[in-house]
Each structure stands twice: as structure tokens, then as C-alpha cells.
Amino acid sequence: MNDSTDRALRLGTRRSKLALAQSGRIAEAVRELTGRPVELVEITTYGDTSREHLAQIGGTGVFVSALRDALLAGDIDFAVHSLKDLPTTQPENLALAAIPVREDPRDALIARDGLTFEQLPDGARVGTGSPRRMSQLNAWARSLGRRVETVPIRGNIDTRIGFVEKGELDAVVLAAAGLTRIGRIDEATQLLSPDVVLPAPGQGALAIECAAANADLVATLAELDDPDTRAAVTAERSLLAALEAGCSAPVGALAELSPSSRLRSSRGGPKADEQAVTELHLRGVVGSTDGSTLVQMSTTGHVPASPDDVSTPQNMGRELAAEMLAKGAAGLMGERAL
Ligand SMILES: NCc1[nH]cc(CCC(=O)O)c1CC(=O)O
């Protein structure tokens, strides 16, 4: 950067409690990293002001475009996004400088009376407007020989939990990571296993973005990157992109690195000069919103431990998408939520 290196760095953030919590934590990390003050600049995005349902306004990018405009105008130096809200195509003039260690990627259920999903009565009203959640929750209910009525809701996390507190809904489903970040994870009555409900691609991960031209800042922020998280979310987002689906499509994906291979990569001895590899397990799902049809597939690949080259995860996502499309995934994504 040409400007004074002790000038405060401006971090653009949405005003929601979740966004402020996420930005506050990253601001602290950047302060520690650089020794420079970090100032939060609050920005309102279309996704915050629109009263429409996300499935209707398209979802893709509604939370991020105002922050990106501010980055490109030079009004802010960097921004923190929920990775799952970022469109899969990265603009060339903006850099995803860091993807820090991911929180729990799972969805969480908050139900009345401490109930789990299995304990909900037939016809229970479950708040979610996400086609991905509707599809998998309806499929799960079917497998239990029951039905749930999914009710589209909007608003911030507190508002959504409020529907259960006020007795208007039996349950809501939210990202566990969001609940953790605003300090309400203890209210989850169940964490939904990815064997039943796959999260949104990138769920639980943050993205730190800045102007690509600001090479010094890109390099500084890169210190906060977690290569394992980047590999996993790259595979998930590549799957989403190759399905030609947006963040409001009924697509779930989760990539996990096998823990055992981390041991392998850190073990010394005669094998220390071998290329350390780790296994990346990628699961994907696309479903009809009524849950009557799900295309669920998975794949396992070998990637370098803590890769700085994400071409393998990218290919895995693309190849799994091709297999899912061959099994009829495209027809399921064309379906629009009501
Ligand atoms: N689309 C809204 C959104 N974007 C990110 C999160 C939660 C945090 C995360 O997934 O990283 C949420 C709320 C939710 O889905 O419950």
C-alpha cells in the first residue's frame, strides 16, 4: 500500500448481529496480525432491506454486492462475507485473500420443548425458506413416515428463533455457525447430521475479500487463510458451480479432510520426504423441494496435505457434479420453490 502503514484499515460489514460478530472477530485478528487499528464501516445491502423471499430475489449475491461496490470504490479496504452467500464466480478485480478455519458446517434445529426432528409430530410446522433445507427435511420426514410443513421465513437469526419462542412454529432450522457466532448455539435442540441434511456449500466458513490490486493487503490477509478449509470449500463450491446452481438452489455439499492423514503428514522419520497426502471426501445432494426425489452422491480423492494448489478439489467438485447431472440433477434444480 502506498498510504501510511499506521492508518486504520477499514473493514466493511453488514449491520446484522451476525455480520458484526463475524467482522468483529476478523477485525481483532487483523489488528493482532498487523498492529494497525481496524475500523468497522457499516454498509446496508439489498439482502438486508428487501422484504422478498431469498428464493424469489435469486439469492445469489444479494448480501455481497454493496460491500463489493465499496471495495472497488476504495471506501473500504476489506470485507468479511459468509462464504455460502458468495456467488461461485469470483470477479477478477477482487481477491478472496483468506478463508479462515471453518466453524461447524452443520445445520441446527431449534424446536419447541427441546424436541429433535424425529420427535416432531406429523404435520409439524418448520420454518425455513431454503429450498435445500426444505428438500432434505421433507425427505427425512418421509423416511420417518411423517410429513412436515415447511414455512418460508425471513429475517435475522433472532427473528427466526422468535417464531418458535412465540409458538408460531414448531421448529426452525439455522446454520450452527451463525448460532455459535451470536452466542445462541446452546438453544439448538439438535445438530443435524450431514448423513441426513447436507449443509450449503461453504456453510460455516468466512471469506475475507479485498481489491486484487492491493497486493500488500492480499499478502497480509493471506496469513489468516486455512488451506484445509480452502480445499474443502473449493470442492463444495466447484460442485455448486458445475451444477450451474446458485445459493438458493436445493443443493447441499460437504467436503471433509480425513483426520488420520494429518498424522501422516506431520510424522517424521524415513517417510518424511514423501509427498504428504490427505483424503478429501466430498458429498453432494440435489433434491426436489417436496423431498420425493434426492440425488445423493459422494467421491473421495487424494490432495496434498494443506494444499496451496486447489486444482484437485476443484476437479473433484466438477466431476461429482457431472455424475449427479447424469443421474437427473438438472431436472431437480429447474424446480422453483413457491
Ligand atoms: N443466508 C444467510 C446466512 N448466511 C450465513 C449464515 C450463517 C453462517 C454461515 O453459514 O457461515 C446464514 C444464516 C443461516 O443460514 O442460518
The ligand as an SDF file (V2000), in Angstrom:
LIG
                    3D

 16 16  0  0  0  0  0  0  0  0999 V2000
  -28.0420  -16.9330    4.1420 N   0  0  0  0  0  0  0  0  0  0  0  0
  -27.9650  -16.3650    5.4540 C   0  0  0  0  0  0  0  0  0  0  0  0
  -26.7840  -16.8570    6.2010 C   0  0  0  0  0  0  0  0  0  0  0  0
  -25.5420  -16.7040    5.7190 N   0  0  0  0  0  0  0  0  0  0  0  0
  -24.6680  -17.2800    6.5970 C   0  0  0  0  0  0  0  0  0  0  0  0
  -25.3880  -17.7840    7.6550 C   0  0  0  0  0  0  0  0  0  0  0  0
  -24.8500  -18.4830    8.8340 C   0  0  0  0  0  0  0  0  0  0  0  0
  -23.3510  -18.5560    8.9540 C   0  0  0  0  0  0  0  0  0  0  0  0
  -22.6700  -19.4820    7.9900 C   0  0  0  0  0  0  0  0  0  0  0  0
  -23.2800  -20.3750    7.3900 O   0  0  0  0  0  0  0  0  0  0  0  0
  -21.4620  -19.3290    7.8320 O   0  0  0  0  0  0  0  0  0  0  0  0
  -26.7410  -17.5020    7.4430 C   0  0  0  0  0  0  0  0  0  0  0  0
  -27.8810  -17.8130    8.3210 C   0  0  0  0  0  0  0  0  0  0  0  0
  -28.3650  -19.2490    8.2770 C   0  0  0  0  0  0  0  0  0  0  0  0
  -28.3200  -19.9140    7.2390 O   0  0  0  0  0  0  0  0  0  0  0  0
  -28.8460  -19.7230    9.3150 O   0  0  0  0  0  0  0  0  0  0  0  0
  1  2  1  0
  2  3  1  0
  3  4  1  0
  3 12  2  0
  4  5  1  0
  5  6  2  0
  6  7  1  0
  6 12  1  0
  7  8  1  0
  8  9  1  0
  9 10  2  0
  9 11  1  0
 12 13  1  0
 13 14  1  0
 14 15  2  0
 14 16  1  0
M  END
$$$$
